[in-house]
Amino acid sequence: MNQTSTSSPPELAPLKVAMLGCGTVGTQVARLITQSGDDLRERIGRPIELVGIAVRDAIKQRDGIDPQLFTTDALGLVTRGDLDVVVELIGGIEEVRPLVLAAIESGASVVTANKALLAADADTLSQAADKAGVDLYYEAAVAGAIPIVRPLRESLVGDEIITVMGIVNGTTNYILDKMCTTGADFDETLAEAQALGYAEADPTADVEGYDAAAKAAILASLAFHTRVRAADVYREGITRIAAQDIRQARVNGCVVKLLAIASSLPDGKVSVRVHPAMVPNSHPLASVSGAYNAVFVESREAGRLMFLGPGAGGAPTASAVMGDLVTVGRNRVRGVAARGHNVYAHRPIASMGDVHTRYAVSAEVADEPGVLAAVASCFAEHGVSLQTVDQELGASTDHPTATIQVTTHQANEADVQACVDELGLRSFIHGQVRVLRVEGN
Amino acid sequence: MNQTSTSSPPELAPLKVAMLGCGTVGTQVARLITQSGDDLRERIGRPIELVGIAVRDAIKQRDGIDPQLFTTDALGLVTRGDLDVVVELIGGIEEVRPLVLAAIESGASVVTANKALLAADADTLSQAADKAGVDLYYEAAVAGAIPIVRPLRESLVGDEIITVMGIVNGTTNYILDKMCTTGADFDETLAEAQALGYAEADPTADVEGYDAAAKAAILASLAFHTRVRAADVYREGITRIAAQDIRQARVNGCVVKLLAIASSLPDGKVSVRVHPAMVPNSHPLASVSGAYNAVFVESREAGRLMFLGPGAGGAPTASAVMGDLVTVGRNRVRGVAARGHNVYAHRPIASMGDVHTRYAVSAEVADEPGVLAAVASCFAEHGVSLQTVDQELGASTDHPTATIQVTTHQANEADVQACVDELGLRSFIHGQVRVLRVEGN
């Protein structure tokens, strides 16, 4: 009974992976785990095995996925106790938080693409992961396939980041692009995007900037090592962008983009905001078109960097998930976990009124002597220095009007808003005073 | 004597760092370690201490660096036995290899910016690091501040990379840019670049493509998990690029760039090459100007990604070094090391003749009937399909000549070269047949 076995070395125990959700991204992740088994084993150092997928409808056939993997018991799946990694691809917050926490408490590392959950609860999740000694990775949560989380978390971690500015929502980028090409207005372009499947039936999360705000919160937390939640992000969507704003941008040598901006202010505060802005054609973000995403980073030492790639879609997002899965797998093989999200700098969030940037302000005005001077004086009284002033006469001769447009030098948001509010009360202004920030010099 | 001490928790032992070399990059790294101590402690989880710097001249003053840190005994420094990390910034191969290996064998992790050493000896270094259980990181070795090593090593490690194509040498990019702007020839532009400090007195490593070839080898090894050394890389520099090539590129809607290209061929081979090429203006690499670097990656799942940033310089390169230093420090705190360079796919290196790409071929020819047909036939006989054929008459009426230019569809390099060699023998060809590959569709 004391015989020593001389058999060949035992096959390494596989890395056991469970998935929550099996939609566009999940299907691709399941395919890659199955298809790339040999490469993944070499890259991780152990074989990988997909042991279960929690779905709402376990009966529905999904191409190329073993139907026996499906279960409707998500909680049972993540708490079975032998999992190495749980890949969360359901999305949303309330339904998913307890599942992710249960997975972590059961000893599984978590890979997630869930920007909303992270932007709401990164602290809770990160602390739970640190306590359980497991990993929490989320490259796919921001800008799809573009490696941006890892570069911020590791590559630039010895540098001091000043600004992160990104086009992180493909739907709005597609709509603004189309408006620019066709000259059409927002409502018309949205309807077309919906018909083509580029925008959801309920487009609120995209067009009102909620999706971009969640990503901005994640980017800001990583860049500045401080806690930023989606609720901390100043947010304006693109629903009020009109064809005339796009035209005005073109006159200024700019395009209109929905930007997510996180910046470190000289007073130590952090400003995080999502809003449409004019971007000069010469800026690398200006040429990012369609469903592409891009993130521009400026740091003290590295200078200006840009990361560009597909911002969404099943396969690109799955690529980011798989990168995390291999990284987490490698950590498991070595019996370690990465540290959590390294929040140590408790920096206050700046209010939007604290922001300094440039502005393009336009309005239809009465074509009367002294109007341009009155407009210029109003800016001067509010301490806003102008860079350009243009006045273009209207076509009608019955009610002579002109369109006046000014662009400012760097100015304080609160000062500009006060000036715009005051201009709105003047009798020579016809209709609305339109304001767009100008970003990226 | 059994009393339990109730003192406050002991100060954590600092991470001990030694540096080899203190030039442009080293000075910046020393500054950052000293200046950013508080942030680095939070990010690493332990304080960081620079304990020594090996230099050739220990007497020379270096701004802001404690002169007591300097030593000329590099081997003594790296083998003192208590080091956590050695940062190698000397460069070169023979002098440095034994120092890096001694550091590793003494238990120190290594962070290096030394592309030449890695492109020659990555296997040796990586195996030594694995054996000693220490880290080997080298983000700064390719494309300066641009995070590209870590994205390939981790973010895209669950994907299948098809091509990596980069502008990875700032000097040649500056020279080609200038040639494009001024219309001047290579020699004149190089002399100007040398006068301005953008090119070395001995510019061989840059203009002959050796620097880019080392980087291409590193990128290819990471992308394809296979061993690629600098000696495996096909290499052509930019010294033969003439003003007429730049003009011809412009006619084709292209610019000329020195590219480092690593691609996975359908037959399983890996092709790695450095040469000048025409790049269409519409390609994102075309607008990468001056001292900027950019790396374009195409993968099966993620699709097309691009990484852009400063490719050289003290502070940008120091940013990349510092990111590695923090990562290695975090690993030390957890008592682990990352796996080495994960070479498991022993893929053969394709010869240049195996490559398929597009070509622009031009020559001065006699302005006689039948020449265009003869040129076209020659391509046809070699199985090369043409996309465009242009013939432009020369100005002289005494010796009527024309410039003929063809662009090909995707064609085999060996076929194109055989065709060009044959054309060179024809009597109607005056002077040299000029060939430039066309990359990036």
Contacts between the chains, C-beta under 8 A, distances in Angstrom:
chain1	res1	chain2	res2	distance
A	28	B	301	7.2
A	32	B	158	6.7
A	32	B	301	7.0
A	36	B	158	7.5
A	36	B	160	7.4
A	39	B	160	7.6
A	39	B	225	7.8
A	39	B	345	8.0
A	40	B	158	7.1
A	42	B	225	7.1
A	42	B	342	7.5
A	42	B	344	4.2
A	42	B	345	7.5
A	43	B	157	5.5
A	43	B	158	7.5
A	43	B	225	7.2
A	43	B	342	6.2
A	43	B	344	7.9
A	45	B	339	6.9
A	139	B	155	6.0
A	145	B	301	7.4
A	145	B	302	3.6
A	145	B	303	6.5
A	145	B	305	6.5
A	146	B	305	6.3
A	147	B	147	7.3
A	147	B	150	7.7
A	147	B	151	4.0
A	147	B	155	3.5
A	147	B	156	7.0
A	147	B	305	7.5
A	150	B	147	7.7
A	150	B	150	6.1
A	150	B	151	6.8
A	150	B	154	6.0
A	150	B	155	5.1
A	151	B	147	4.0
A	151	B	150	6.8
A	151	B	151	6.8
A	154	B	150	6.0
A	154	B	323	6.0
A	154	B	326	7.5
A	154	B	327	5.2
A	155	B	139	6.0
A	155	B	147	3.5
A	155	B	150	5.1
A	155	B	320	7.0
A	155	B	323	4.4
A	156	B	147	7.0
A	156	B	319	6.7
A	156	B	323	5.8
A	157	B	43	5.5
A	157	B	322	7.7
A	157	B	323	5.4
A	157	B	326	4.6
A	157	B	327	7.1
A	158	B	32	6.7
A	158	B	36	7.6
A	158	B	40	7.1
A	158	B	43	7.5
A	158	B	319	6.6
A	158	B	321	7.4
A	158	B	322	2.4
A	158	B	323	4.7
A	158	B	324	7.7
A	158	B	325	5.8
A	158	B	326	4.7
A	159	B	319	4.3
A	159	B	322	6.2
A	159	B	323	6.9
A	160	B	36	7.4
A	160	B	39	7.6
A	225	B	39	7.9
A	225	B	42	7.1
A	225	B	43	7.2
A	284	B	308	6.8
A	287	B	287	7.9
A	299	B	319	6.5
A	300	B	315	7.9
A	301	B	28	7.2
A	301	B	32	7.0
A	301	B	145	7.4
A	301	B	315	4.4
A	301	B	316	6.4
A	301	B	318	5.8
A	301	B	319	3.8
A	301	B	322	7.3
A	302	B	145	3.6
A	302	B	309	6.4
A	302	B	310	6.7
A	302	B	315	7.5
A	302	B	316	5.0
A	302	B	319	3.8
A	302	B	320	7.3
A	303	B	145	6.5
A	303	B	309	6.8
A	303	B	310	4.7
A	303	B	313	8.0
A	303	B	315	7.5
A	303	B	316	5.6
A	304	B	309	6.6
A	304	B	310	7.3
A	305	B	145	6.5
A	305	B	146	6.3
A	305	B	147	7.5
A	305	B	307	7.6
A	305	B	308	6.5
A	305	B	309	3.8
A	305	B	310	7.9
A	306	B	306	7.6
A	306	B	307	7.6
A	306	B	308	4.3
A	306	B	309	7.0
A	307	B	305	7.6
A	307	B	306	7.6
A	307	B	307	5.9
A	307	B	308	7.8
A	308	B	284	6.8
A	308	B	305	6.5
A	308	B	306	4.3
A	308	B	307	7.7
A	308	B	308	7.3
A	309	B	302	6.4
A	309	B	303	6.8
A	309	B	304	6.6
A	309	B	305	3.8
A	309	B	306	7.0
A	310	B	302	6.7
A	310	B	303	4.7
A	310	B	304	7.3
A	310	B	305	7.9
A	313	B	303	8.0
A	315	B	300	7.9
A	315	B	301	4.4
A	315	B	302	7.5
A	315	B	303	7.4
A	316	B	301	6.4
A	316	B	302	5.0
A	316	B	303	5.6
A	318	B	301	5.8
A	319	B	156	6.7
A	319	B	158	6.6
A	319	B	159	4.3
A	319	B	299	6.4
A	319	B	301	3.8
A	319	B	302	3.8
A	320	B	155	7.0
A	320	B	302	7.3
A	321	B	158	7.4
A	322	B	157	7.7
A	322	B	158	2.4
A	322	B	159	6.2
A	322	B	301	7.3
A	323	B	154	6.1
A	323	B	155	4.4
A	323	B	156	5.8
A	323	B	157	5.4
A	323	B	158	4.7
A	323	B	159	6.9
A	324	B	158	7.7
A	325	B	158	5.8
A	326	B	154	7.5
A	326	B	157	4.6
A	326	B	158	4.8
A	327	B	154	5.2
A	327	B	157	7.1
A	330	B	338	7.6
A	330	B	339	6.2
A	334	B	336	5.3
A	334	B	339	7.7
A	335	B	336	7.9
A	336	B	334	5.3
A	336	B	335	7.9
A	336	B	336	4.6
A	338	B	330	7.6
A	339	B	45	6.9
A	339	B	330	6.2
A	339	B	334	7.7
A	342	B	42	7.5
A	342	B	43	6.2
A	344	B	42	4.2
A	344	B	43	7.9
A	345	B	39	8.0
A	345	B	42	7.5
